[in-house]
């Protein structure tokens, strides 16, 4: 594909940009999960798990404000969950990036198709559970 639009995007440049986005998203999420694992083990590494009683997810996982509070206070589980959220957000960011690139190219068909893909992704994330 020859460069089109004002930005001069071509397939190779787009693939490099998307590859970098995906690589950095995965690396960042892995770093955050590793940080959470270290924090969790530092606080709970010597504890023995009690499998006799089921305990569900902590209440702070259901409320964004409480989640941020847990992050600020160095709760390892919160940092691990943030890393997993970043990992899930990485392919969504890839689709959002594609929408902007197609907008810059002036390719309305691909903008529309990519917006449909984005809608399906967001719907599946919000209403899957």
Number of C-alpha atoms within 10 A of each C-alpha: 7 8 12 13 15 9 10 11 17 15 11 10 12 14 11 11 15 18 13 13 17 18 12 13 21 20 15 16 23 17 15 22 24 16 17 23 19 16 19 18 13 11 13 12 11 8 8 7 7 8 7 6 6 7 8 6 8 10 9 14 15 10 10 10 11 14 20 17 14 17 18 11 10 16 18 24 20 27 27 24 18 19 24 17 13 21 20 15 17 20 18 17 17 18 17 16 17 20 21 13 19 18 16 17 19 14 14 13 11 16 20 14 12 19 16 12 15 20 13 11 14 14 11 11 12 8 7 7 5
